[in-house]
């Protein structure tokens, strides 16, 4: 309570000094976390990296990388990227609609809707995927409905192909995109939209020129998040895909668990990690460009 | 006040980090306790840590084997669900955290090749002598215990007549409908079935003719809805009418049949694989391990397990203790022994990597 009694002028004198003190304390605070990360995160990753560069009988080699980036392994990598991109796109589209609706709901209903989006996450992925069979199978809910109304082309193959995988992974990623997007949408100042409307902008223009740019960072983060998560995701593609939807994570599992091939698995792991970093780099670059553009605009 | 708040935050943060650190070391000791249990030697000889694949298999083993064993010897069995890759890694670190492994002879073949298993001292196993266990079930580094199989199951309501073997499974003309086969992700792909369908006789399967097997696989591929990759999936597909025929692991359709679904097994051409015991290198509670192995091979214990879980005994005397109803569900009934074949673990161990690669290329094409 003593602090509040101090005269304002005195406080101002102290702030810069205090800030330095505070940042020094923050550094000290960061030590346990840094040590924690170094021991449990950085050290294992260095271990994986060195495994991936080690030949069968020791010594340095790039063999595991050339093997991972050629032939059928490359095609597995590419299909992983493709599935992740498709999932990111679809979960953004669905997530945007959902988050937009939730952001405009009354708090009670919004909480309820969020619960419905998130709760399936607490159910084991295996059980959830069997649920999808009941939903999407040839005699599943959707196909029985489609055939009963004589929809053209029914029954559809919604499982054991890429459609199945993308449906499955999208449902898994949806909570992340919705949560991120909702945060971004909550931060939009309604007065800006009202002002635009006051100047006679059409709803489409408001959406395109005001709303979308304001939530764009959220869209970028959400899309990238689901892309990155999807890169390492494994159960749903394995259970809902066909034999052409093998993903890198499944390959790593097979190599470690079945073939005792840690070096090759490590190389795949490093490649996934680099792809993740590349994704984060893209996001960082976009942010940098945005702040620069902003600075230029406010400067002129 | 500001300082005060920072102070509190520091405390909170440090506490958080500490809590996390203790959680981690807690995990460490939790995992380590298996090791200390295994290697405590001295006074802790009345405990043994066994790894198995868990689930219903573990439940049946607990009832038929671990509990009676504890009652007789006073040695309690603790089970863990480590996969072989984890135990191999532990052996390489010099501290296997299990005293005894329960796994397939194929895994043990691989672990022996990697020098991760102790050689079996058969002189310490009374139950083996004169028991008539098949020679291939008693390799140098493992002891066979019970036999399971991959076999065919089909829907009786969707097919006009019962498929008699893999040739019928491949015959998409007379037996219309989608099928399912095992993927290389779940276990070794069912190349033997492809060869049997192509006319290779049971006793001429190994060494597998890969070109012929994959050519045969290519013929059925268009009718295969899903190459299943978890043991439970084929029964789900069969039960949901997604497929009319599938391969599956023995016992996996029992639940469907019990529910009265029109599903039946076809044992013709079943691929058998033996589960058994292996002692990881460096495990030092071998006394208890040998006692448990010996106990598990008594005919009455073998029979008790077969009644609870659809895996066949390796000891012929146990077969005589089982009713015909139970025998019909086992890969080692006299009838099923004749129509099926044993996996050549030596061939598979040598070729598993090449087959996995070829499978990926084939699947990708």
Interface residues (C-beta under 8 A of the other chain):
Chain A: X1 X2 X3 X4 X18 X22 X25 X28 X29 X32 X33 X36 X40 X71 X72 X73 X75 X76 X126 X130 X133 X134 X137 X138 X139 X140 X159 X160 X238 X239 X242 X243 X244 X246 X250 X251 X254 X256 X257 X258 X259 X260 X261
Chain B: X1 X2 X6 X9 X10 X13 X14 X17 X18 X20 X21 X24 X83 X84 X85 X88 X110 X114 X178 X183 X184 X185 X225 X226 X227 X229 X230 X233 X236 X237 X240 X241 X242 X352 X353 X356 X357 X360 X361 X363 X364
